[in-house]
Amino acid sequence: MAKNTSFLLVGIVLILAGCTMAPKYVQPAAPIPADWPSGTAYEQSQASTNSLTVPDLRWQEFFTDEKLQQVIAMALTNNRDLRLAALNVELARSLYGIQRNQLYPTLYATASGGKSHSAADLTQPGESQTTERYDVNLGVFSWEIDFFGRLRSLKDRALEEYLATEQARRSAQTLLVSAVANTYLAVAADRENLILARTTFQSQKAAYDLMQRRFAVGIATVLDLLQAQTPMETARRNIAIYTQRVAQNENALNLLVGTWVPAKLLPAELNRVSPPHEISPGISSEVLLRRPDVLQAENMLKAANADIGAARAAFFPRISLTTIIGTSSGDLSGLFKAGSGTWSYAPQLVMPIFDSRTWSAHEAANLQREIAVTQYEKTIQNAFRDVADALAMRGTVDQQVSAQQSLVNALAETHRVSTARYEQGIDSYLSVLVAQRSLFAAQQVLVSLRLSGLTSQVQLYAVLGGGWETEPEHGSVAMSASSPDPG
């Protein structure tokens, strides 16, 4: 028994000191410029010196509107897509645990008993016999000693796949937060447009009623009456359109949140929503290397790298061990008496001589790594393009809003002057109609541009990674102290 224990300890030491045959991982160079794009389109987005970088901001700090914060918190609790992502993380954690634990021997306890009778013709000296045997054993069955790192490489692959799943959850959370914010802002914009349409309808209805009275006393013509009716009916149609849009966006928000959003948390209009915090992409594009989808792609690259180690180890012998210690007796009452102890030790070595599949598997593992490298580089390039587009939007949208606001002011004055000139009999009602149509269209565009300005801030926050905090309620990617990792 002492000898058997010594062999077992030697095997454990060999495993703990073992190494993998995986190639050393080297992070590929990022195929993007070190600096962000520059030029006229980006000047405004890079001009602010008081802006914080995304790593400094959790979503609770980035979104300053209290109602929006509550809606996002509800979504993080109830959204089914995020719940599935979190469950996938837990599944990957369990699969990693299964693969990791293959490095350790598994102890089994067995107990057996039996009685058999042999005929006289089969025994010496020609008398029938009845025999009994009882065994109680504790042993290790077919434990593979990982001399060449095959199991360790498979464990490393499972770990990287688990970490990649955690990064996928982070990406899903960032996407959900930005989608909820954008939909919330869309509800606010449509509600503001609905208010604008209703206000326009009321003013146009008053103008139409006045025109009816003027027509009744012969001051206005039929053409004037029809021209006054046109903008009134257009405004009434717009009321129906924006009523529909508000309802549809509220339905979309409810779906994202995963539950019904209380009416008290919905925005009244866009100009009452507190804008998000101003942020900056920082100086270098290296921040993209910490974006969740980029980290996920890198984890998959590391997993492919570990696969090469497992494929290389397949060319070398596999050594397994079966060892048993226990007690045996021909009588159940004698199982634990002195002299009934038994033990066995049975190592096994399997050496591949010719197996063409191992060569194909090794080639496939190398190709999978090249595919993972390409996917990693592509992910970084897509991330750089996303940020560049968001910066271009942020760099120009404020100028668009400013110009559109000036246009609205000018058209409002034009509408006022046209109305006064018509009432004084200087111009026809057609000039009032043209001015009113232009003003209403410009006001709608202004609301749209203000919405674009807010959503561009949300987009920039999302494409920069959405903050790099670890959410405690979903667990950490770090291994707990209760689950030690031998590698």
C-alpha positions, 0 to 999 in steps of 0.5 A: 500500500505504501508503494502504491501511495508513492506512485500516486504522489509521483504522478500528482507531482508530474502533473503539477510540474507539467507543461503544455505543448501549445505555442507561446501566445503573442498578441497580434499587432492591431491593424489600425492607426495609433491615433484617431481620425482628424479633420474638420468633421472631428474638430468639435468631438476632440475640442473638449478638454473637460470630457471624461474617458469611457473607462472612468464612467459606469452607465449610472454615471454616464446617463444623468437622467434619473428616469432613464437610469431606472428604466435601464436598471429594470432592463438589466434585471428583466431583459431575456437576451441578457439573462440568456447571456448570463446563463451562457456564462454560467454554462461555460464556467461549468464546462471549464470546471469539467475540463479542468477537473480531468487533470485530477484523479477521481476516487471511486469506492466499490463494494461487491459480493458473490456466491457461486456453485461448481459441479463435481465434474469441474472440481478436484477431487470430484466434489461439488463446491460453493464459494463466496467472495466479498470485496471493498475497494477504493481506487483510481480508474484510468486516470490519464497522467498528463505528461505532454500537456494534452489535458492542460491544453484542453483546459486552457481552451475551455478557460478561454472559451469561458472568458470569451463568453463573459465578454460576450455577456458584457457586449450584450449588456452594453448593447442593451443599455445603449438600445434602451437609451436610444429607444427612450430618447426616440419616445421622447422625440416622438412625444415632442413631435406629437406636442408640436403637431397638436399645437400646430393643429390648434393654431391652424384650426383657429386660422381655419375658423377665422377664415370661415367667418371671413368667407361667410361675410364675403371677405375671403374667397373659396381659395383662401378657405381651402388653403387654410384647410390644407395645413389644418388637415396636414397637422391632424394627419401628423397627430395620428402619425406621431401617436402611432410612433409613440405607441410603437416606440413604447412597445419596443421599449417594453420589449427591451426592458422585459417588463411594462415600463410605468407611465411615470418613468416615460419622458414627456418630451425630448427637451426635458431629458437630461443629456448624457455626460460628455465623454472623450475617446482618449488620445490613443486608439489602444483603448479599443483593445479593451472593448468587450468584443475585441477581448472576446475575439482575443480569448477565442484566439487564445483558445485556438492557440491552446488547441494547437498544444492539444493537437501536438500532444496527440503525437505522443504516448498517453499514460493512464493509471488504475490503482486499487486498495481494499480488502477481500474475504471469502466470508462477509464477516472476515472483510476487515480482519487482519490479512484481508488487505489487497492492492493492485497497480496497473499503468497503461501506455498507448503509443500512436504508431500510425494515425493519419487523423492526428496530422489532419487535426494538427493542420486543422488546429493551425488553420483555426488559429489563423482564422482566429487571428484574422477574426481578431484583426477584423474585429479591431478594424470594425471597432475603429470604424465604429468609433470614427463614425461616432466621432464624426457624428459628434463633431458635426451634429452640434453645428447642425443643431445650431444652424437648424435652430437659427433656421427655425427662428428665421422661419418663425419670424417669417411666419409672423410677418406673413400673417401680419401682412395678410391680415393687413391685406398686403399679401395673399394667404398663400404666403402664410401657408408657405411660411407655416409649412416651412416652419413646421418642417424645420421644427421637425428637423430640429427635433430630429437633429437634437435626437441625433445629438443625444444618440450620438453621445450614447453611440460613442459611449457604446462603441468605446466599450460602454465602461469597463466595470465588472458587474458583481451581480453577474459574477467575475471572470476571476476564478474563485479561491474555492476552485484552484487552477493548477495551471 
